[in-house]
Amino acid sequence: MGEASGGPVVEASGAGVAGVWTGEREVDAALARLGELDGAGSEERAEVYEDVHARLAATLAALDRG
């Protein structure tokens, strides 16, 4: 475990993704999509990356409005 942004960071693996989970539902849901990249073609990878980026950007924008 570590600390980032004042909150706990948990090392985890699940849904085919080993990584760091933040404990923030929206962020973790976006990061979980990265598990879809294994075996995906370049077009599918681009779609996943674009979706993850959009979700994270929306979460950050909501925090700014907060």
C-alpha positions, 0 to 999 in steps of 0.5 A: 500500500502507498499514499497518493493524493491523500488517499490509499493506493492499493496494489491489486489484480483483477479483470485481467489487469494487475495494477494500482487501484485508487479506491475512487469508483469512477477512476477504478472503473476506467482503469479496469477497462485497460484489461480489455487490451490483451489480445485486442487489435489496434482499432479496439485498443484505440477505442479503449484508450479513448474511452479511458481518457474520456472517463478520467477527463470527466472525473477530473472536470467533476472534481474541478466543479466540485 
